[in-house]
Amino acid sequence: MTALGARELTAFHDSRHAIAGWAKSGAAAHPSGVWQALEDNHRCNCLLWDEEDLARRRNVPDAAIAANKRAIDANNQKRNDAIERIDEHLSGLFSNTKENATLNSETPGAMTDRLSILSLKIHHMRLQTLRRDVASAHIENCLLKLNRLLEQRTDLAACLDRLLAECARGESHFKVYRQFKMYNDPALNPAIYGEKN
């Protein structure tokens, strides 16, 4: 799997959800290149999803929630690093940008990240439609949401394919932006560098 296309990407995202425990312990399918960065991004989003769920618990000590929050921050940093690596790999493929090419404000890395998150929403909303411990109104509501999520993913996937095709023809381009997550940097977060020892 070398070429990047939305169909291949969404199929990959969905295939990871079918592997129980993949995010925590599943072997990497891609040892290098843009697909490694895409896989890293998706793994981080899956781990983030689980930690965000755990962070909403009310029947555990505050220390457990603090641990969840720290895990969220660490995985979010890795997630953003992976987005930047995706963009770096892809920007190296498009060297024939025309002088009048349109600058796209959203990068392919950001779009693939959004597709990863949509796959998680679709997966978990689909699970809600299979529950047998809830009223039929819950199932019907979740089916409506599932269909809307599927539509969103189809639309975003088409936009990603269009952007990649335009970049390949030199008609569009994007810049590799940096997120500069200040809260994770002890030198930039005043709540950390201002702490008294």
Residue pairs with C-beta under 8 A, 6 or more apart in sequence:
1 8
1 12
1 29
1 30
1 35
2 33
2 35
4 34
4 35
4 38
4 90
4 108
4 164
5 161
5 164
6 115
6 156
6 157
6 158
6 160
6 161
7 157
9 38
9 112
9 115
9 157
9 160
10 115
10 119
10 153
10 157
12 29
12 38
12 39
12 42
13 42
13 115
13 116
13 119
14 119
14 122
14 123
16 22
16 23
16 26
16 42
16 43
16 46
17 46
17 119
17 120
17 123
19 26
22 43
22 46
23 43
23 46
23 47
23 50
24 47
26 43
28 36
28 39
29 35
29 39
30 36
30 38
30 39
33 89
34 85
34 86
34 89
34 90
37 82
37 85
37 86
37 89
37 109
38 82
38 86
38 112
40 78
40 82
40 85
41 79
41 82
41 83
41 86
41 109
41 112
41 113
41 116
42 116
42 119
44 75
44 76
44 78
44 79
44 82
45 79
45 113
45 116
45 117
45 120
46 120
47 71
47 75
48 72
48 75
48 76
48 79
49 120
49 124
51 68
51 71
51 72
51 75
52 68
52 72
54 64
54 68
55 65
55 68
55 69
55 72
57 64
57 65
73 183
73 184
74 184
76 181
76 184
77 181
77 184
79 113
80 179
80 181
82 109
82 113
83 107
83 109
83 110
83 112
83 113
83 179
84 109
84 176
84 177
84 178
84 179
85 109
86 107
86 108
86 109
86 112
86 113
87 107
87 108
87 109
87 110
87 174
87 176
87 177
88 176
90 108
90 109
90 164
90 167
91 174
91 176
93 167
93 168
94 167
94 168
94 170
94 173
96 169
96 170
97 167
97 170
97 173
98 170
98 171
101 170
101 171
101 172
101 173
102 166
102 171
102 172
102 173
103 172
103 173
103 174
103 175
104 163
104 166
104 172
104 173
104 174
106 174
107 174
107 175
107 176
107 177
108 160
108 163
108 164
108 167
108 174
111 156
111 159
111 160
111 163
112 160
114 156
115 153
115 156
115 157
115 160
118 149
118 152
118 153
118 156
119 153
121 149
122 146
122 149
122 150
122 153
125 142
125 145
125 146
125 149
126 146
128 134
128 138
128 139
128 142
128 146
129 139
129 142
129 143
129 146
131 138
131 139
163 172
163 174
166 172
167 173
167 174
180 188
182 188
182 189
183 189
186 192
186 193
187 193
